[in-house]
Amino acid sequence: MPDCPRCHKPVDARAIACPQCKTPLKAFGHPGIPLYRSPSAEFLCTTCIYHEDDTCNYPQRPFAQECTLYHNQAEPLVPQTSRYISGGLPQSIKNWCQRNFIWLALIGLIIISIAMSV
């Protein structure tokens, strides 16, 4: 559970405003968009990746202390995903057989039919 930036009490991650001090936690009218706040008197634009590459279209730029577009320069735009560790060829064959079970059953029936007719 994240903490409220004003009263520092735990708040539900889906909450639009803090239930104790009523500080807005999400963008006004857009409950799915987080509202970023600068922790002190400094501006968010100084550390925002969109300000650096001049793609920011936020009206309060470059003096924004609250922003819905903020992304820290120190963090990558796309989070690192864990690499899938394969089980090798046997695991690949097993996965393929599970995905294509119907075709394998059909081929098996055809082989059995041909074997019985000979």
N, C-alpha and C positions, 0 to 999 in steps of 0.2 A: 504494500500500500504506500503510495507516495504521501508526502507531507504537504500541508498548506504552506505557501510561501510567506504568508503574513503571520499566522498564529502557530505554525509548526506542529499542528496536530495531525494525526493520520486521517487521510481522506480516501474514499473509494476512488479507484482509477477511472470509473465511468462518471463520476460526479461532475456536474456542470459548474457548481459553485461550492465553496466550503460551507458545510452545515453550521459551523460555529460562528465564523466571522463574515460569511456571505461574500468572500472574495471570489470573483469570477475565475474559473480555472480553464474554461474552454472558450473558444471564440464566440462572440455574441451572435446568436442565430444559427450557429453551426456547432452543435454539441459533439460532433466527431472530430473537430479540429482542435488540437491542443494550443493553448496560449502560452507562449514562452515569455518569461520576465527576466530582466537583468537582476542579479542578486544585490547589486549596490547601485550607486549613482552613475555608473558607467553605461554606455549605450551598447545594445546588442549588435549593432552594425559593425562595430570594430572587430568582432570575431566571427561574423557571418560569412559563409562561403558565397552567398549570392551578392553581397555588397562588394566582395573582392573582384568577382568577374563581371560586375556591372549588369547583372540580370535581374536585380531586385526591382519590384514595382510597388513596394509598400509605400503608402503616402507619407508616413512619418520618417522615412529614410532621410538622412543618416543619423537622426536623433531618436530612434525608437528605443524605448525601454520595455515595451510589450510588443510582441510580434507573433503572427501565425505562420510566417514563412521561414523563420530562423532555422539555420543548420550550422552547427559549429564547424569551423575549418579543420579542427583536429580530428573529427570523425569522418570516416569515408561515407560517400553518398549511398553506396550500396553496402549493406552489412556483409561481412565475411560469412560464408556458409561453410559448414563442415563438409569435408570431402567424404564421399561415400566410399567405404572400404569394401571392395568386392570380395566375394567368397571364392573367386577364381572360376575356372571353367565348369566344375560340377554345379556350383550355385547358379551360374548363368543358364545351364541346361535345365536345371530344376525350375527356374523362373519361367523359361520359355515354355516348358511342358505345362506348367500351371496356367499360363495365359492362353495356350492353344489346345486345351484338353479336348474340345469338341472335334477338332481336325484329327487329332491323334486317334480318337475313338472311331471316327469314320474310316480312316486309313486302315486301322486294325480290322474292322468289319469287312472291308474290301479284300484284304489279304486272306482272311479266314474264308470268305466266299470263293476266292480263286483257288485256294488250297483244297477245298471240299469238291470243287468241280473237276479237278484234275485227277 
